[in-house]
Amino acid sequence: MKIVVLKGSPNKNGSTNMMAKEFERGAVEAGNSVTLIDII
């Protein structure tokens, strides 16, 4: 499955970015393709 994650937080080291990275890690481990996109 292909997954796109749109991140809108201006804080690059904040909890939103950390959560998105962990989601990406888990999704990739499950065999998915993930693209993270900063919209700010």
DOVEX-448039 format. One record per atom (N, C-alpha, C, O, CB): residue in three letters; residue number from 1; x, y, z; atom name. Coordinates in Angstrom, 3 decimals. Glycine has a CB too. Example, Ala and Ser with C-alpha at 12.3 -4.5 7.8 and 13.67 -1.06 7.14 Angstrom:
// DOVEX-448039
<rec><padren>ALA</padren><lumza>1</lumza><X>13.190</X><Y>-5.690</Y><Z>7.800</Z><vodo>N</vodo></rec>
<rec><padren>ALA</padren><lumza>1</lumza><X>12.300</X><Y>-4.500</Y><Z>7.800</Z><vodo>CA</vodo></rec>
<rec><padren>ALA</padren><lumza>1</lumza><X>13.200</X><Y>-3.300</Y><Z>7.800</Z><vodo>C</vodo></rec>
<rec><padren>ALA</padren><lumza>1</lumza><X>14.236</X><Y>-3.319</Y><Z>8.465</Z><vodo>O</vodo></rec>
<rec><padren>ALA</padren><lumza>1</lumza><X>11.308</X><Y>-4.473</Y><Z>9.046</Z><vodo>CB</vodo></rec>
<rec><padren>SER</padren><lumza>2</lumza><X>12.850</X><Y>-2.250</Y><Z>7.080</Z><vodo>N</vodo></rec>
<rec><padren>SER</padren><lumza>2</lumza><X>13.670</X><Y>-1.060</Y><Z>7.140</Z><vodo>CA</vodo></rec>
<rec><padren>SER</padren><lumza>2</lumza><X>12.900</X><Y>0.030</Y><Z>7.870</Z><vodo>C</vodo></rec>
<rec><padren>SER</padren><lumza>2</lumza><X>13.409</X><Y>1.138</Y><Z>8.039</Z><vodo>O</vodo></rec>
<rec><padren>SER</padren><lumza>2</lumza><X>14.084</X><Y>-0.598</Y><Z>5.725</Z><vodo>CB</vodo></rec>
// end
This chain:
// DOVEX-448039
<rec><padren>MET</padren><lumza>1</lumza><X>0.847</X><Y>-1.163</Y><Z>0.000</Z><vodo>N</vodo></rec>
<rec><padren>MET</padren><lumza>1</lumza><X>0.000</X><Y>0.000</Y><Z>0.000</Z><vodo>CA</vodo></rec>
<rec><padren>MET</padren><lumza>1</lumza><X>0.898</X><Y>1.234</Y><Z>0.000</Z><vodo>C</vodo></rec>
<rec><padren>MET</padren><lumza>1</lumza><X>1.957</X><Y>1.234</Y><Z>0.628</Z><vodo>O</vodo></rec>
<rec><padren>MET</padren><lumza>1</lumza><X>-0.966</X><Y>-0.006</Y><Z>1.217</Z><vodo>CB</vodo></rec>
<rec><padren>LYS</padren><lumza>2</lumza><X>0.484</X><Y>2.265</Y><Z>-0.691</Z><vodo>N</vodo></rec>
<rec><padren>LYS</padren><lumza>2</lumza><X>1.184</X><Y>3.545</Y><Z>-0.692</Z><vodo>CA</vodo></rec>
<rec><padren>LYS</padren><lumza>2</lumza><X>0.471</X><Y>4.491</Y><Z>0.252</Z><vodo>C</vodo></rec>
<rec><padren>LYS</padren><lumza>2</lumza><X>-0.748</X><Y>4.652</Y><Z>0.180</Z><vodo>O</vodo></rec>
<rec><padren>LYS</padren><lumza>2</lumza><X>1.262</X><Y>4.145</Y><Z>-2.122</Z><vodo>CB</vodo></rec>
<rec><padren>ILE</padren><lumza>3</lumza><X>1.241</X><Y>5.123</Y><Z>1.148</Z><vodo>N</vodo></rec>
<rec><padren>ILE</padren><lumza>3</lumza><X>0.690</X><Y>6.019</Y><Z>2.156</Z><vodo>CA</vodo></rec>
<rec><padren>ILE</padren><lumza>3</lumza><X>1.365</X><Y>7.375</Y><Z>2.032</Z><vodo>C</vodo></rec>
<rec><padren>ILE</padren><lumza>3</lumza><X>2.587</X><Y>7.451</Y><Z>1.906</Z><vodo>O</vodo></rec>
<rec><padren>ILE</padren><lumza>3</lumza><X>0.874</X><Y>5.437</Y><Z>3.585</Z><vodo>CB</vodo></rec>
<rec><padren>VAL</padren><lumza>4</lumza><X>0.579</X><Y>8.448</Y><Z>2.066</Z><vodo>N</vodo></rec>
<rec><padren>VAL</padren><lumza>4</lumza><X>1.112</X><Y>9.810</Y><Z>2.066</Z><vodo>CA</vodo></rec>
<rec><padren>VAL</padren><lumza>4</lumza><X>0.734</X><Y>10.460</Y><Z>3.391</Z><vodo>C</vodo></rec>
<rec><padren>VAL</padren><lumza>4</lumza><X>-0.432</X><Y>10.452</Y><Z>3.785</Z><vodo>O</vodo></rec>
<rec><padren>VAL</padren><lumza>4</lumza><X>0.567</X><Y>10.644</Y><Z>0.847</Z><vodo>CB</vodo></rec>
<rec><padren>VAL</padren><lumza>5</lumza><X>1.734</X><Y>11.025</Y><Z>4.081</Z><vodo>N</vodo></rec>
<rec><padren>VAL</padren><lumza>5</lumza><X>1.504</X><Y>11.710</Y><Z>5.347</Z><vodo>CA</vodo></rec>
<rec><padren>VAL</padren><lumza>5</lumza><X>1.807</X><Y>13.185</Y><Z>5.133</Z><vodo>C</vodo></rec>
<rec><padren>VAL</padren><lumza>5</lumza><X>2.928</X><Y>13.544</Y><Z>4.770</Z><vodo>O</vodo></rec>
<rec><padren>VAL</padren><lumza>5</lumza><X>2.383</X><Y>11.106</Y><Z>6.501</Z><vodo>CB</vodo></rec>
<rec><padren>LEU</padren><lumza>6</lumza><X>0.821</X><Y>14.037</Y><Z>5.356</Z><vodo>N</vodo></rec>
<rec><padren>LEU</padren><lumza>6</lumza><X>1.003</X><Y>15.483</Y><Z>5.246</Z><vodo>CA</vodo></rec>
<rec><padren>LEU</padren><lumza>6</lumza><X>1.228</X><Y>16.043</Y><Z>6.644</Z><vodo>C</vodo></rec>
<rec><padren>LEU</padren><lumza>6</lumza><X>0.394</X><Y>15.875</Y><Z>7.534</Z><vodo>O</vodo></rec>
<rec><padren>LEU</padren><lumza>6</lumza><X>-0.228</X><Y>16.164</Y><Z>4.559</Z><vodo>CB</vodo></rec>
<rec><padren>LYS</padren><lumza>7</lumza><X>2.368</X><Y>16.714</Y><Z>6.826</Z><vodo>N</vodo></rec>
<rec><padren>LYS</padren><lumza>7</lumza><X>2.693</X><Y>17.295</Y><Z>8.128</Z><vodo>CA</vodo></rec>
<rec><padren>LYS</padren><lumza>7</lumza><X>2.575</X><Y>18.807</Y><Z>8.026</Z><vodo>C</vodo></rec>
<rec><padren>LYS</padren><lumza>7</lumza><X>3.088</X><Y>19.408</Y><Z>7.082</Z><vodo>O</vodo></rec>
<rec><padren>LYS</padren><lumza>7</lumza><X>4.123</X><Y>16.876</Y><Z>8.598</Z><vodo>CB</vodo></rec>
<rec><padren>GLY</padren><lumza>8</lumza><X>1.900</X><Y>19.429</Y><Z>8.996</Z><vodo>N</vodo></rec>
<rec><padren>GLY</padren><lumza>8</lumza><X>1.688</X><Y>20.866</Y><Z>8.940</Z><vodo>CA</vodo></rec>
<rec><padren>GLY</padren><lumza>8</lumza><X>2.253</X><Y>21.625</Y><Z>10.119</Z><vodo>C</vodo></rec>
<rec><padren>GLY</padren><lumza>8</lumza><X>1.908</X><Y>22.791</Y><Z>10.313</Z><vodo>O</vodo></rec>
<rec><padren>GLY</padren><lumza>8</lumza><X>0.249</X><Y>21.145</Y><Z>8.837</Z><vodo>CB</vodo></rec>
<rec><padren>SER</padren><lumza>9</lumza><X>3.101</X><Y>21.011</Y><Z>10.907</Z><vodo>N</vodo></rec>
<rec><padren>SER</padren><lumza>9</lumza><X>3.667</X><Y>21.680</Y><Z>12.072</Z><vodo>CA</vodo></rec>
<rec><padren>SER</padren><lumza>9</lumza><X>4.933</X><Y>22.441</Y><Z>11.690</Z><vodo>C</vodo></rec>
<rec><padren>SER</padren><lumza>9</lumza><X>5.793</X><Y>21.891</Y><Z>11.002</Z><vodo>O</vodo></rec>
<rec><padren>SER</padren><lumza>9</lumza><X>3.970</X><Y>20.664</Y><Z>13.182</Z><vodo>CB</vodo></rec>
<rec><padren>PRO</padren><lumza>10</lumza><X>5.064</X><Y>23.699</Y><Z>12.124</Z><vodo>N</vodo></rec>
<rec><padren>PRO</padren><lumza>10</lumza><X>6.282</X><Y>24.455</Y><Z>11.826</Z><vodo>CA</vodo></rec>
<rec><padren>PRO</padren><lumza>10</lumza><X>7.472</X><Y>24.019</Y><Z>12.680</Z><vodo>C</vodo></rec>
<rec><padren>PRO</padren><lumza>10</lumza><X>8.609</X><Y>24.384</Y><Z>12.379</Z><vodo>O</vodo></rec>
<rec><padren>PRO</padren><lumza>10</lumza><X>6.030</X><Y>25.933</Y><Z>12.028</Z><vodo>CB</vodo></rec>
<rec><padren>ASN</padren><lumza>11</lumza><X>7.232</X><Y>23.253</Y><Z>13.730</Z><vodo>N</vodo></rec>
<rec><padren>ASN</padren><lumza>11</lumza><X>8.294</X><Y>22.806</Y><Z>14.629</Z><vodo>CA</vodo></rec>
<rec><padren>ASN</padren><lumza>11</lumza><X>8.883</X><Y>21.490</Y><Z>14.120</Z><vodo>C</vodo></rec>
<rec><padren>ASN</padren><lumza>11</lumza><X>8.285</X><Y>20.431</Y><Z>14.310</Z><vodo>O</vodo></rec>
<rec><padren>ASN</padren><lumza>11</lumza><X>7.756</X><Y>22.641</Y><Z>16.077</Z><vodo>CB</vodo></rec>
<rec><padren>LYS</padren><lumza>12</lumza><X>10.040</X><Y>21.549</Y><Z>13.482</Z><vodo>N</vodo></rec>
<rec><padren>LYS</padren><lumza>12</lumza><X>10.664</X><Y>20.361</Y><Z>12.866</Z><vodo>CA</vodo></rec>
<rec><padren>LYS</padren><lumza>12</lumza><X>11.069</X><Y>19.305</Y><Z>13.889</Z><vodo>C</vodo></rec>
<rec><padren>LYS</padren><lumza>12</lumza><X>11.166</X><Y>18.128</Y><Z>13.542</Z><vodo>O</vodo></rec>
<rec><padren>LYS</padren><lumza>12</lumza><X>11.887</X><Y>20.773</Y><Z>12.067</Z><vodo>CB</vodo></rec>
<rec><padren>ASN</padren><lumza>13</lumza><X>11.308</X><Y>19.696</Y><Z>15.147</Z><vodo>N</vodo></rec>
<rec><padren>ASN</padren><lumza>13</lumza><X>11.725</X><Y>18.748</Y><Z>16.187</Z><vodo>CA</vodo></rec>
<rec><padren>ASN</padren><lumza>13</lumza><X>10.617</X><Y>18.477</Y><Z>17.190</Z><vodo>C</vodo></rec>
<rec><padren>ASN</padren><lumza>13</lumza><X>10.883</X><Y>17.998</Y><Z>18.293</Z><vodo>O</vodo></rec>
<rec><padren>ASN</padren><lumza>13</lumza><X>12.949</X><Y>19.272</Y><Z>16.913</Z><vodo>CB</vodo></rec>
<rec><padren>GLY</padren><lumza>14</lumza><X>9.383</X><Y>18.776</Y><Z>16.821</Z><vodo>N</vodo></rec>
<rec><padren>GLY</padren><lumza>14</lumza><X>8.260</X><Y>18.623</Y><Z>17.736</Z><vodo>CA</vodo></rec>
<rec><padren>GLY</padren><lumza>14</lumza><X>7.641</X><Y>17.240</Y><Z>17.725</Z><vodo>C</vodo></rec>
<rec><padren>GLY</padren><lumza>14</lumza><X>8.086</X><Y>16.338</Y><Z>17.015</Z><vodo>O</vodo></rec>
<rec><padren>GLY</padren><lumza>14</lumza><X>7.218</X><Y>19.620</Y><Z>17.412</Z><vodo>CB</vodo></rec>
<rec><padren>SER</padren><lumza>15</lumza><X>6.609</X><Y>17.103</Y><Z>18.528</Z><vodo>N</vodo></rec>
<rec><padren>SER</padren><lumza>15</lumza><X>5.960</X><Y>15.805</Y><Z>18.691</Z><vodo>CA</vodo></rec>
<rec><padren>SER</padren><lumza>15</lumza><X>5.233</X><Y>15.346</Y><Z>17.421</Z><vodo>C</vodo></rec>
<rec><padren>SER</padren><lumza>15</lumza><X>5.139</X><Y>14.145</Y><Z>17.169</Z><vodo>O</vodo></rec>
<rec><padren>SER</padren><lumza>15</lumza><X>4.980</X><Y>15.864</Y><Z>19.846</Z><vodo>CB</vodo></rec>
<rec><padren>THR</padren><lumza>16</lumza><X>4.722</X><Y>16.283</Y><Z>16.625</Z><vodo>N</vodo></rec>
<rec><padren>THR</padren><lumza>16</lumza><X>4.046</X><Y>15.896</Y><Z>15.378</Z><vodo>CA</vodo></rec>
<rec><padren>THR</padren><lumza>16</lumza><X>5.019</X><Y>15.203</Y><Z>14.431</Z><vodo>C</vodo></rec>
<rec><padren>THR</padren><lumza>16</lumza><X>4.690</X><Y>14.178</Y><Z>13.834</Z><vodo>O</vodo></rec>
<rec><padren>THR</padren><lumza>16</lumza><X>3.427</X><Y>17.130</Y><Z>14.690</Z><vodo>CB</vodo></rec>
<rec><padren>ASN</padren><lumza>17</lumza><X>6.211</X><Y>15.763</Y><Z>14.296</Z><vodo>N</vodo></rec>
<rec><padren>ASN</padren><lumza>17</lumza><X>7.225</X><Y>15.168</Y><Z>13.426</Z><vodo>CA</vodo></rec>
<rec><padren>ASN</padren><lumza>17</lumza><X>7.679</X><Y>13.815</Y><Z>13.970</Z><vodo>C</vodo></rec>
<rec><padren>ASN</padren><lumza>17</lumza><X>7.860</X><Y>12.869</Y><Z>13.204</Z><vodo>O</vodo></rec>
<rec><padren>ASN</padren><lumza>17</lumza><X>8.430</X><Y>16.112</Y><Z>13.280</Z><vodo>CB</vodo></rec>
<rec><padren>MET</padren><lumza>18</lumza><X>7.863</X><Y>13.720</Y><Z>15.285</Z><vodo>N</vodo></rec>
<rec><padren>MET</padren><lumza>18</lumza><X>8.280</X><Y>12.453</Y><Z>15.890</Z><vodo>CA</vodo></rec>
<rec><padren>MET</padren><lumza>18</lumza><X>7.214</X><Y>11.384</Y><Z>15.673</Z><vodo>C</vodo></rec>
<rec><padren>MET</padren><lumza>18</lumza><X>7.540</X><Y>10.236</Y><Z>15.369</Z><vodo>O</vodo></rec>
<rec><padren>MET</padren><lumza>18</lumza><X>8.557</X><Y>12.634</Y><Z>17.398</Z><vodo>CB</vodo></rec>
<rec><padren>MET</padren><lumza>19</lumza><X>5.951</X><Y>11.749</Y><Z>15.826</Z><vodo>N</vodo></rec>
<rec><padren>MET</padren><lumza>19</lumza><X>4.860</X><Y>10.794</Y><Z>15.635</Z><vodo>CA</vodo></rec>
<rec><padren>MET</padren><lumza>19</lumza><X>4.784</X><Y>10.337</Y><Z>14.179</Z><vodo>C</vodo></rec>
<rec><padren>MET</padren><lumza>19</lumza><X>4.565</X><Y>9.157</Y><Z>13.908</Z><vodo>O</vodo></rec>
<rec><padren>MET</padren><lumza>19</lumza><X>3.522</X><Y>11.416</Y><Z>16.065</Z><vodo>CB</vodo></rec>
<rec><padren>ALA</padren><lumza>20</lumza><X>4.965</X><Y>11.264</Y><Z>13.251</Z><vodo>N</vodo></rec>
<rec><padren>ALA</padren><lumza>20</lumza><X>4.932</X><Y>10.911</Y><Z>11.833</Z><vodo>CA</vodo></rec>
<rec><padren>ALA</padren><lumza>20</lumza><X>6.074</X><Y>9.963</Y><Z>11.483</Z><vodo>C</vodo></rec>
<rec><padren>ALA</padren><lumza>20</lumza><X>5.878</X><Y>9.017</Y><Z>10.720</Z><vodo>O</vodo></rec>
<rec><padren>ALA</padren><lumza>20</lumza><X>5.008</X><Y>12.173</Y><Z>10.964</Z><vodo>CB</vodo></rec>
<rec><padren>LYS</padren><lumza>21</lumza><X>7.264</X><Y>10.205</Y><Z>12.032</Z><vodo>N</vodo></rec>
<rec><padren>LYS</padren><lumza>21</lumza><X>8.413</X><Y>9.334</Y><Z>11.773</Z><vodo>CA</vodo></rec>
<rec><padren>LYS</padren><lumza>21</lumza><X>8.175</X><Y>7.928</Y><Z>12.323</Z><vodo>C</vodo></rec>
<rec><padren>LYS</padren><lumza>21</lumza><X>8.528</X><Y>6.942</Y><Z>11.675</Z><vodo>O</vodo></rec>
<rec><padren>LYS</padren><lumza>21</lumza><X>9.685</X><Y>9.932</Y><Z>12.391</Z><vodo>CB</vodo></rec>
<rec><padren>GLU</padren><lumza>22</lumza><X>7.581</X><Y>7.829</Y><Z>13.508</Z><vodo>N</vodo></rec>
<rec><padren>GLU</padren><lumza>22</lumza><X>7.289</X><Y>6.526</Y><Z>14.088</Z><vodo>CA</vodo></rec>
<rec><padren>GLU</padren><lumza>22</lumza><X>6.218</X><Y>5.793</Y><Z>13.278</Z><vodo>C</vodo></rec>
<rec><padren>GLU</padren><lumza>22</lumza><X>6.299</X><Y>4.581</Y><Z>13.083</Z><vodo>O</vodo></rec>
<rec><padren>GLU</padren><lumza>22</lumza><X>6.840</X><Y>6.681</Y><Z>15.543</Z><vodo>CB</vodo></rec>
<rec><padren>PHE</padren><lumza>23</lumza><X>5.214</X><Y>6.538</Y><Z>12.809</Z><vodo>N</vodo></rec>
<rec><padren>PHE</padren><lumza>23</lumza><X>4.194</X><Y>5.947</Y><Z>11.948</Z><vodo>CA</vodo></rec>
<rec><padren>PHE</padren><lumza>23</lumza><X>4.839</X><Y>5.404</Y><Z>10.683</Z><vodo>C</vodo></rec>
<rec><padren>PHE</padren><lumza>23</lumza><X>4.548</X><Y>4.288</Y><Z>10.251</Z><vodo>O</vodo></rec>
<rec><padren>PHE</padren><lumza>23</lumza><X>3.102</X><Y>6.981</Y><Z>11.598</Z><vodo>CB</vodo></rec>
<rec><padren>GLU</padren><lumza>24</lumza><X>5.725</X><Y>6.211</Y><Z>10.090</Z><vodo>N</vodo></rec>
<rec><padren>GLU</padren><lumza>24</lumza><X>6.423</X><Y>5.793</Y><Z>8.870</Z><vodo>CA</vodo></rec>
<rec><padren>GLU</padren><lumza>24</lumza><X>7.215</X><Y>4.511</Y><Z>9.119</Z><vodo>C</vodo></rec>
<rec><padren>GLU</padren><lumza>24</lumza><X>7.167</X><Y>3.578</Y><Z>8.317</Z><vodo>O</vodo></rec>
<rec><padren>GLU</padren><lumza>24</lumza><X>7.362</X><Y>6.913</Y><Z>8.370</Z><vodo>CB</vodo></rec>
<rec><padren>ARG</padren><lumza>25</lumza><X>7.944</X><Y>4.473</Y><Z>10.235</Z><vodo>N</vodo></rec>
<rec><padren>ARG</padren><lumza>25</lumza><X>8.755</X><Y>3.294</Y><Z>10.553</Z><vodo>CA</vodo></rec>
<rec><padren>ARG</padren><lumza>25</lumza><X>7.895</X><Y>2.032</Y><Z>10.652</Z><vodo>C</vodo></rec>
<rec><padren>ARG</padren><lumza>25</lumza><X>8.233</X><Y>0.993</Y><Z>10.085</Z><vodo>O</vodo></rec>
<rec><padren>ARG</padren><lumza>25</lumza><X>9.515</X><Y>3.512</Y><Z>11.866</Z><vodo>CB</vodo></rec>
<rec><padren>GLY</padren><lumza>26</lumza><X>6.782</X><Y>2.136</Y><Z>11.380</Z><vodo>N</vodo></rec>
<rec><padren>GLY</padren><lumza>26</lumza><X>5.897</X><Y>0.990</Y><Z>11.533</Z><vodo>CA</vodo></rec>
<rec><padren>GLY</padren><lumza>26</lumza><X>5.251</X><Y>0.568</Y><Z>10.228</Z><vodo>C</vodo></rec>
<rec><padren>GLY</padren><lumza>26</lumza><X>5.117</X><Y>-0.624</Y><Z>9.954</Z><vodo>O</vodo></rec>
<rec><padren>GLY</padren><lumza>26</lumza><X>4.834</X><Y>1.297</Y><Z>12.541</Z><vodo>CB</vodo></rec>
<rec><padren>ALA</padren><lumza>27</lumza><X>4.849</X><Y>1.542</Y><Z>9.422</Z><vodo>N</vodo></rec>
<rec><padren>ALA</padren><lumza>27</lumza><X>4.204</X><Y>1.222</Y><Z>8.148</Z><vodo>CA</vodo></rec>
<rec><padren>ALA</padren><lumza>27</lumza><X>5.185</X><Y>0.564</Y><Z>7.184</Z><vodo>C</vodo></rec>
<rec><padren>ALA</padren><lumza>27</lumza><X>4.818</X><Y>-0.364</Y><Z>6.464</Z><vodo>O</vodo></rec>
<rec><padren>ALA</padren><lumza>27</lumza><X>3.617</X><Y>2.487</Y><Z>7.515</Z><vodo>CB</vodo></rec>
<rec><padren>VAL</padren><lumza>28</lumza><X>6.431</X><Y>1.039</Y><Z>7.165</Z><vodo>N</vodo></rec>
<rec><padren>VAL</padren><lumza>28</lumza><X>7.445</X><Y>0.448</Y><Z>6.288</Z><vodo>CA</vodo></rec>
<rec><padren>VAL</padren><lumza>28</lumza><X>7.766</X><Y>-0.970</Y><Z>6.753</Z><vodo>C</vodo></rec>
<rec><padren>VAL</padren><lumza>28</lumza><X>7.926</X><Y>-1.871</Y><Z>5.929</Z><vodo>O</vodo></rec>
<rec><padren>VAL</padren><lumza>28</lumza><X>8.733</X><Y>1.317</Y><Z>6.266</Z><vodo>CB</vodo></rec>
<rec><padren>GLU</padren><lumza>29</lumza><X>7.861</X><Y>-1.173</Y><Z>8.067</Z><vodo>N</vodo></rec>
<rec><padren>GLU</padren><lumza>29</lumza><X>8.107</X><Y>-2.519</Y><Z>8.605</Z><vodo>CA</vodo></rec>
<rec><padren>GLU</padren><lumza>29</lumza><X>6.986</X><Y>-3.475</Y><Z>8.214</Z><vodo>C</vodo></rec>
<rec><padren>GLU</padren><lumza>29</lumza><X>7.222</X><Y>-4.673</Y><Z>8.055</Z><vodo>O</vodo></rec>
<rec><padren>GLU</padren><lumza>29</lumza><X>8.246</X><Y>-2.472</Y><Z>10.137</Z><vodo>CB</vodo></rec>
<rec><padren>ALA</padren><lumza>30</lumza><X>5.770</X><Y>-2.958</Y><Z>8.057</Z><vodo>N</vodo></rec>
<rec><padren>ALA</padren><lumza>30</lumza><X>4.623</X><Y>-3.784</Y><Z>7.672</Z><vodo>CA</vodo></rec>
<rec><padren>ALA</padren><lumza>30</lumza><X>4.545</X><Y>-3.996</Y><Z>6.163</Z><vodo>C</vodo></rec>
<rec><padren>ALA</padren><lumza>30</lumza><X>3.632</X><Y>-4.663</Y><Z>5.676</Z><vodo>O</vodo></rec>
<rec><padren>ALA</padren><lumza>30</lumza><X>3.336</X><Y>-3.147</Y><Z>8.165</Z><vodo>CB</vodo></rec>
<rec><padren>GLY</padren><lumza>31</lumza><X>5.511</X><Y>-3.425</Y><Z>5.412</Z><vodo>N</vodo></rec>
<rec><padren>GLY</padren><lumza>31</lumza><X>5.562</X><Y>-3.646</Y><Z>3.967</Z><vodo>CA</vodo></rec>
<rec><padren>GLY</padren><lumza>31</lumza><X>4.928</X><Y>-2.561</Y><Z>3.113</Z><vodo>C</vodo></rec>
<rec><padren>GLY</padren><lumza>31</lumza><X>4.703</X><Y>-2.766</Y><Z>1.920</Z><vodo>O</vodo></rec>
<rec><padren>GLY</padren><lumza>31</lumza><X>4.910</X><Y>-4.917</Y><Z>3.659</Z><vodo>CB</vodo></rec>
<rec><padren>ASN</padren><lumza>32</lumza><X>4.642</X><Y>-1.426</Y><Z>3.699</Z><vodo>N</vodo></rec>
<rec><padren>ASN</padren><lumza>32</lumza><X>4.026</X><Y>-0.328</Y><Z>2.961</Z><vodo>CA</vodo></rec>
<rec><padren>ASN</padren><lumza>32</lumza><X>5.084</X><Y>0.660</Y><Z>2.455</Z><vodo>C</vodo></rec>
<rec><padren>ASN</padren><lumza>32</lumza><X>6.223</X><Y>0.657</Y><Z>2.921</Z><vodo>O</vodo></rec>
<rec><padren>ASN</padren><lumza>32</lumza><X>3.003</X><Y>0.399</Y><Z>3.847</Z><vodo>CB</vodo></rec>
<rec><padren>SER</padren><lumza>33</lumza><X>4.699</X><Y>1.488</Y><Z>1.515</Z><vodo>N</vodo></rec>
<rec><padren>SER</padren><lumza>33</lumza><X>5.533</X><Y>2.573</Y><Z>1.016</Z><vodo>CA</vodo></rec>
<rec><padren>SER</padren><lumza>33</lumza><X>4.969</X><Y>3.874</Y><Z>1.565</Z><vodo>C</vodo></rec>
<rec><padren>SER</padren><lumza>33</lumza><X>3.783</X><Y>4.161</Y><Z>1.401</Z><vodo>O</vodo></rec>
<rec><padren>SER</padren><lumza>33</lumza><X>5.587</X><Y>2.590</Y><Z>-0.553</Z><vodo>CB</vodo></rec>
<rec><padren>VAL</padren><lumza>34</lumza><X>5.837</X><Y>4.676</Y><Z>2.232</Z><vodo>N</vodo></rec>
<rec><padren>VAL</padren><lumza>34</lumza><X>5.362</X><Y>5.891</Y><Z>2.891</Z><vodo>CA</vodo></rec>
<rec><padren>VAL</padren><lumza>34</lumza><X>6.124</X><Y>7.104</Y><Z>2.368</Z><vodo>C</vodo></rec>
<rec><padren>VAL</padren><lumza>34</lumza><X>7.346</X><Y>7.072</Y><Z>2.222</Z><vodo>O</vodo></rec>
<rec><padren>VAL</padren><lumza>34</lumza><X>5.516</X><Y>5.778</Y><Z>4.422</Z><vodo>CB</vodo></rec>
<rec><padren>THR</padren><lumza>35</lumza><X>5.380</X><Y>8.176</Y><Z>2.090</Z><vodo>N</vodo></rec>
<rec><padren>THR</padren><lumza>35</lumza><X>5.974</X><Y>9.455</Y><Z>1.715</Z><vodo>CA</vodo></rec>
<rec><padren>THR</padren><lumza>35</lumza><X>5.527</X><Y>10.493</Y><Z>2.721</Z><vodo>C</vodo></rec>
<rec><padren>THR</padren><lumza>35</lumza><X>4.330</X><Y>10.690</Y><Z>2.932</Z><vodo>O</vodo></rec>
<rec><padren>THR</padren><lumza>35</lumza><X>5.576</X><Y>9.871</Y><Z>0.265</Z><vodo>CB</vodo></rec>
<rec><padren>LEU</padren><lumza>36</lumza><X>6.504</X><Y>11.168</Y><Z>3.353</Z><vodo>N</vodo></rec>
<rec><padren>LEU</padren><lumza>36</lumza><X>6.209</X><Y>12.254</Y><Z>4.287</Z><vodo>CA</vodo></rec>
<rec><padren>LEU</padren><lumza>36</lumza><X>6.369</X><Y>13.576</Y><Z>3.550</Z><vodo>C</vodo></rec>
<rec><padren>LEU</padren><lumza>36</lumza><X>7.388</X><Y>13.805</Y><Z>2.897</Z><vodo>O</vodo></rec>
<rec><padren>LEU</padren><lumza>36</lumza><X>7.140</X><Y>12.195</Y><Z>5.545</Z><vodo>CB</vodo></rec>
<rec><padren>ILE</padren><lumza>37</lumza><X>5.368</X><Y>14.448</Y><Z>3.650</Z><vodo>N</vodo></rec>
<rec><padren>ILE</padren><lumza>37</lumza><X>5.397</X><Y>15.740</Y><Z>2.972</Z><vodo>CA</vodo></rec>
<rec><padren>ILE</padren><lumza>37</lumza><X>5.133</X><Y>16.852</Y><Z>3.980</Z><vodo>C</vodo></rec>
<rec><padren>ILE</padren><lumza>37</lumza><X>4.115</X><Y>16.852</Y><Z>4.672</Z><vodo>O</vodo></rec>
<rec><padren>ILE</padren><lumza>37</lumza><X>4.358</X><Y>15.787</Y><Z>1.824</Z><vodo>CB</vodo></rec>
<rec><padren>ASP</padren><lumza>38</lumza><X>6.075</X><Y>17.809</Y><Z>4.053</Z><vodo>N</vodo></rec>
<rec><padren>ASP</padren><lumza>38</lumza><X>5.869</X><Y>19.008</Y><Z>4.878</Z><vodo>CA</vodo></rec>
<rec><padren>ASP</padren><lumza>38</lumza><X>5.076</X><Y>20.011</Y><Z>4.049</Z><vodo>C</vodo></rec>
<rec><padren>ASP</padren><lumza>38</lumza><X>5.489</X><Y>20.361</Y><Z>2.943</Z><vodo>O</vodo></rec>
<rec><padren>ASP</padren><lumza>38</lumza><X>7.241</X><Y>19.626</Y><Z>5.361</Z><vodo>CB</vodo></rec>
<rec><padren>ILE</padren><lumza>39</lumza><X>3.941</X><Y>20.481</Y><Z>4.571</Z><vodo>N</vodo></rec>
<rec><padren>ILE</padren><lumza>39</lumza><X>3.111</X><Y>21.413</Y><Z>3.814</Z><vodo>CA</vodo></rec>
<rec><padren>ILE</padren><lumza>39</lumza><X>3.326</X><Y>22.855</Y><Z>4.247</Z><vodo>C</vodo></rec>
<rec><padren>ILE</padren><lumza>39</lumza><X>2.658</X><Y>23.764</Y><Z>3.753</Z><vodo>O</vodo></rec>
<rec><padren>ILE</padren><lumza>39</lumza><X>1.652</X><Y>21.049</Y><Z>3.964</Z><vodo>CB</vodo></rec>
<rec><padren>ILE</padren><lumza>40</lumza><X>4.255</X><Y>23.061</Y><Z>5.166</Z><vodo>N</vodo></rec>
<rec><padren>ILE</padren><lumza>40</lumza><X>4.577</X><Y>24.433</Y><Z>5.595</Z><vodo>CA</vodo></rec>
<rec><padren>ILE</padren><lumza>40</lumza><X>5.905</X><Y>24.816</Y><Z>5.007</Z><vodo>C</vodo></rec>
<rec><padren>ILE</padren><lumza>40</lumza><X>6.381</X><Y>25.929</Y><Z>5.232</Z><vodo>O</vodo></rec>
<rec><padren>ILE</padren><lumza>40</lumza><X>4.609</X><Y>24.562</Y><Z>7.147</Z><vodo>CB</vodo></rec>
// end
